[in-house]
Amino acid sequence: MATLQLSEADQARVADAVARVEAGSGAEVVCVLARRSEDFRLVGVAWAGALALLVPWPLLLTPWAVTTILTVQMLLYLALSLLLVSTPALQWVTPRAWQRREAAQVAREQFLAQGLHRTHGRVGVLLFVSLAEHHAEIIADVGLDGRVAPTVWQQAVALLTQAARDGRLADGVVAALDHLAPVLATACPRGADDSDELPNLPVLM
């Protein structure tokens, strides 16, 4: 799976935005930015096979020999497989609900993989984006339950996705983090003994 490309300057901007959040609050924030959560190649192959199975039926009404029909079927299967596996068409034939489910699952895996469940006070926050699936979400640990209104997370995601649609992913991430900073500072004030437990640079997948 290809890794998301983000310039060093944009990575630094995101890291600075994370640092601003953590400077005023006890929360620990990690941003995970993925090109895609799942490649869904088997879906493309399955569609190619299903469509290729339909080919012989209308061709049986022609004077073509069976070997010719089978050759056409095989070539069509290969062409469709190549098209659906190696082009954006794969996203078109993959159900959106499936894409969202896979991206959400990867987000939860990353929450654990980045150690956000082990922060002091259980106040870890994951900002997760998967571009191919058009999926973005924020996952907060149990220490923040009831301290931040759900609409705050939703507004932050909306800021992120609006910019990402325009091709400004880093701008969107920074806007989302700056939106969260004052809320988290109030909901989870930084203590005198708080330390920076996790890296601020975004994780690129």
C-alpha positions, -999 to +999 in steps of 0.1 A: +000+000+000+014+034-010+022+058+018+005+092+019+028+119+008+029+151+029+056+178+026+079+183+055+066+218+059+030+205+062+041+178+086+057+205+107+025+226+106+005+196+119+030+189+146+029+226+157-009+224+159-007+193+180+018+210+203-006+240+207-034+216+218-011+199+243+004+231+256-029+242+270-044+209+280-036+175+294-048+157+263-024+137+241-032+140+204-020+118+176-028+124+139-029+094+116-032+102+079-037+073+055-038+072+017-063+043+021-074+019+047-080-012+025-072-018-012-104-039-018-087-057-048-107-088-042-139-068-047-126-057-081-117-092-091-151-105-080-169-078-101-147-087-131-155-124-127-193-117-124-194-095-155-173-119-175-197-148-167-225-128-184-206-125-217-212-159-233-250-157-231-256-131-258-227-144-278-243-178-280-268-162-304-241-154-328-224-178-353-191-175-333-173-207-324-173-217-287-135-212-286-139-177-298-166-169-272-144-183-245-114-162-257-135-131-256-147-140-221-111-145-209-099-113-224-128-093-210-121-108-176-084-098-177-093-063-189-119-057-163-096-071-135-069-047-146-093-018-148-110-024-114-079-033-095-055-006-107-077+025-112-101+046-091-130+026-106-124+002-077-138+027-053-169+031-074-178-006-073-170-010-036-200-003-014-196+029+006-208+012+038-180-013+034-154+014+028-165+033+059-166+002+080-130-008+070-117+028+076-134+029+110-118-004+119-084+008+110-089+040+130-096+019+161-066-003+154-044+028+151-058+042+184-043+012+201-012+009+179-002+045+187-006+039+225-034+064+230-051+041+254-021+042+277-019+079+283-019+094+319-056+100+328-068+082+297-071+114+277-057+104+244-073+118+212-068+103+177-075+123+146-077+098+118-081+104+080-083+079+052-084+097+019-095+069-005-125+061+016-133+098+023-134+090+060-123+112+089-131+108+125-119+117+160-116+090+187-112+102+223-104+079+253-126+073+282-110+101+303-127+126+281-161+111+283-187+137+292-161+165+292-164+174+255-198+178+237-201+155+207-208+185+185-173+197+191-158+166+176-182+168+147-174+204+140-137+196+140-142+168+115-163+191+094-135+217+092-111+189+083-132+173+055-141+206+040-105+215+034-096+180+024-122+180-004-103+210-018-070+192-017-058+210+015-055+181+039-028+198+061-049+230+063-079+209+074-060+190+101-046+222+115-081+239+115-096+209+133-068+209+159-071+247+165-108+242+169-102+216+196-075+235+215-095+259+236-122+233+243-097+207+255-079+234+276-112+239+294-123+203+296-089+188+305-065+215+319-028+208+317-014+198+351+020+208+365+033+173+361+020+167+325+046+156+300+045+150+262+040+113+261+036+107+224+052+122+192+036+153+176+045+146+140+016+130+120+018+093+113+016+087+075+002+055+061 
